[in-house]
Amino acid sequence: MKNYSLVLAATAALLVGSASVAQEHDLGRSKSDKSVYAELGNAPEKARSRRNPLANDPDSIPAGRILFTRHCAECHGESAEGGKKAPSLRAAEVQNAEPGAIFWILTNGVVRRGMPVWSKLPEPQQRWQLVTFLKSLGVSSASPVAPAPNQVPTALKEPSSPPR
């Protein structure tokens, strides 16, 4: 009986220790998941200060959309709100980043996180088109709260008849 209690205590200690290690690992991963945008801050000052030469070119947004669909949507999602492989590009961290920093990320990639180097795109202009498209998306807004089941939104109510 004494040996059984000893084995039971040792097993419990191992389980508690394993759970602690797993929890620390998960906490570390969630911290790094939140820092997926930290790479934007690693862009050199010279790169961050670059201006987007196509920022006011109306043709850049549709051209950037085509490039995004072709090269980026598989990982970042069709609407750039993120997917299983890559984070949202509609997050405030990206939308508020300097265009030059985004261009630098596109050029150099974040290989350790699976972001390829896009300096292979034939023209730097294409990377600027992607930057223009991404900036045009804006920060993703939270979905509106649905009204209570018995409550009809004011905009959908029929106007009341004027009193007679």
Buried (B, 14 or more C-beta within 10 A) or exposed (E): EEEEEEEEEEEEEEEEEEEEEEEEEEEEEEEEEEEBBEBBEEBEEEBBEBEBEBEEBEEBBEBBBEBBEEBBBEBBBEEBBBBEEBBBBBBEBBBEBBBBBBBBBBBBBBEEEEBEEBEEBEEEBBBBBBBBBBBBBEEBEEEEEEEEEEEEEEEEEEEEEEEE
